[in-house]
Amino acid sequence: MKPLYRNLFLSFGILSIFVMLYTFGVDFTELRANLARAGMYLPAVIGVWVIVYAFNAAAFRIIVNSGKHDRHLSFPHAFKLTVSGFAFSYTTPFGFGGGPYRVMELSSYIGTTRAMSSVVLYSMMHILSHICLWASSVVLFIVLYFEKVNSFLWTLFGIFAVILFVVLYFFYVGYKRGMIVKLYSILLHIPFARKYARRFYERNEENMIQIDRNIAYLHEQSRAFYSSLLLEYLARVVNALEYFFILRSLSVPVGFGDSVLILAFSSLLGNLLFFFPMQLGAREGGLAIIIKILGISSPSVGIFTSFYTRIREMVWIFIGVGLVKVGNKSLMKKLPEGGQEGMR
């Protein structure tokens, strides 16, 4: 990435931090009181994400290195791109910022087409891991709280299963044949947009087709595909420790299984309202619903969960933005002659 673009990302990240601090909605007296009450649980909540991001980075590294190029992305550099990418995703509506940042950093080494393929593949894998978490959480809920499953919930689970099947089929087709051209073709049928969309498509048709070929390639590499999916799913499961520590700090007697259910439901609602920066209000609403279903009656849960998660996000956004200027000269090393093959 050119230094100018990297400095623009850095400036945007710093500006976003100041905006979020200004709109945090907690005065410093209240903040100090909450920090004192949190004690050692807050570092534990923040520290959990070292493991979460490590799994994310390992999955991203597998996808990037499965390409047909003579470059290799090391784990430390994959970790840097992961943390920085998520920092920009947190601070932009629709989570838009992380993808372009990763593409621009990788394109200097492996070309724009391969970089876009890797980032799109990872985004698809990240979403697929969420779907796997939601599906397994339905089974977990039935196992742990079978007596609470009434006719309404059975109907809801049935609808969810149908939607899940349709979404998984969409991902299967997307991985097997690529999805960039198919998704972009929708714009060709929208009034007022199709004229400009067609011009863009005619100029970039070959690149878009090549990206789809690269996406389909990973599906053929079953070991890389399922390894990256497993790592992403494990990241989601470990993420549940965040809610476990938060509820334990409030003396709420929950097990790890309950924490997985709370994470799954709050993340489901948060992703349905993905257009909110940092998913403001969405996760809190999901949390309020699921703790009521689980029979947890602590009035401080919503307030302190919001406090913990916002502080954790701010810390990792600080770290992610700071890493933008670190380790860029040797982001990807050249493989020896006869190295790995993969995407074209």
Residue pairs with C-beta under 8 A, 6 or more apart in sequence:
1 104
1 105
1 107
1 108
1 328
5 104
6 324
6 325
6 328
9 88
9 97
9 101
9 324
10 321
10 324
10 325
12 88
12 91
12 97
13 87
13 88
13 91
13 317
13 320
13 321
13 324
14 321
16 91
16 92
16 317
17 91
17 314
17 317
17 318
17 321
20 91
20 278
20 314
20 317
21 314
24 310
26 34
26 307
34 304
34 307
35 42
35 311
37 249
37 304
38 249
38 304
38 307
38 308
39 249
41 245
41 246
41 248
41 249
41 308
42 308
42 311
42 312
44 241
44 245
45 242
45 245
45 246
45 308
45 309
45 312
46 311
46 312
46 315
46 316
48 238
48 239
48 241
48 242
48 245
49 239
49 242
49 312
49 316
51 235
51 238
52 235
52 238
52 239
53 79
53 82
53 83
53 86
53 235
53 316
54 79
55 231
55 232
55 234
55 235
55 238
56 82
56 86
56 126
56 231
56 232
56 235
57 75
57 78
57 79
57 81
57 82
57 83
58 75
58 78
58 231
59 122
59 125
59 227
59 228
59 229
59 231
59 232
59 235
60 78
60 81
60 82
60 118
60 122
60 228
61 73
61 74
61 75
61 78
62 224
62 227
62 228
62 231
63 118
63 121
63 122
63 125
63 218
63 224
63 228
64 73
64 78
64 106
64 110
64 118
65 72
65 73
65 340
65 342
66 217
66 218
66 221
66 224
66 340
66 342
66 343
67 110
67 114
67 117
67 118
67 214
67 340
67 342
67 343
68 340
68 341
68 342
68 343
68 344
69 109
69 110
69 111
69 114
69 340
69 342
69 343
70 334
70 335
70 339
71 109
71 110
71 332
71 333
71 334
71 335
72 332
72 333
72 334
72 335
72 339
72 340
73 81
73 106
73 331
73 332
74 333
76 327
77 327
77 330
77 331
77 332
80 323
80 326
80 327
81 101
81 102
81 105
81 106
81 331
83 316
83 319
83 320
83 323
84 98
84 101
84 320
84 321
84 323
84 324
85 98
85 99
85 101
85 102
85 320
86 98
86 316
86 320
87 98
87 316
87 317
87 319
87 320
87 321
88 97
88 98
88 101
88 320
89 95
89 96
89 97
89 98
89 99
90 277
90 278
90 313
90 316
90 317
91 97
91 277
91 278
91 317
92 98
92 277
93 275
93 276
93 277
94 274
94 275
95 274
99 119
99 120
99 123
101 324
102 115
102 118
102 119
102 122
103 112
103 115
103 116
103 119
104 115
105 115
105 328
105 331
106 114
106 115
106 118
106 119
106 331
106 332
107 114
107 115
107 116
108 331
109 331
109 332
110 118
110 332
112 207
113 207
113 210
113 211
113 214
114 214
114 343
116 211
117 210
117 211
117 214
117 215
117 343
118 214
118 343
120 180
120 211
120 215
121 214
121 215
121 218
122 228
124 171
124 174
124 175
124 215
125 228
125 229
125 232
126 232
127 171
128 171
128 229
128 232
129 229
129 232
129 233
129 235
129 236
130 236
130 267
130 268
130 271
131 164
131 167
131 168
131 171
132 229
132 233
132 236
133 233
133 236
133 237
133 260
133 263
133 264
133 267
134 160
134 164
134 264
134 267
134 268
135 164
137 260
137 261
137 264
137 265
138 157
138 160
138 161
140 257
140 260
140 261
141 149
141 261
142 149
142 157
144 257
144 258
144 261
145 294
148 293
149 157
173 179
174 182
174 215
175 215
175 216
175 218
175 219
175 225
176 216
176 219
177 212
177 216
178 209
178 211
178 212
178 213
178 214
178 215
178 216
179 212
179 215
180 208
180 211
180 212
180 215
181 208
181 209
181 212
184 197
184 201
184 208
187 193
187 194
187 197
188 194
188 197
188 198
188 201
190 197
201 208
210 344
213 343
213 344
214 343
214 344
217 342
217 343
218 224
218 225
218 343
219 225
221 342
236 263
236 267
237 260
239 263
240 256
240 259
240 260
240 262
240 263
241 256
241 259
242 259
242 263
242 308
242 309
242 312
243 254
243 259
243 262
243 263
243 266
243 305
244 254
244 256
244 259
246 304
246 305
246 308
246 309
247 254
247 258
247 259
247 262
247 296
247 298
247 301
248 254
249 304
249 308
250 298
250 300
250 301
250 304
252 296
252 298
252 301
254 262
254 294
254 296
258 294
261 290
261 294
262 287
262 290
262 291
262 294
265 286
265 287
265 289
265 290
266 283
266 284
266 286
266 287
266 290
267 283
267 286
268 286
269 282
269 283
269 285
269 286
269 289
270 279
270 282
270 283
270 286
271 279
272 282
273 279
273 281
273 282
276 282
278 310
278 313
283 306
283 309
284 302
284 305
284 306
287 301
287 302
287 305
288 302
291 298
291 301
291 302
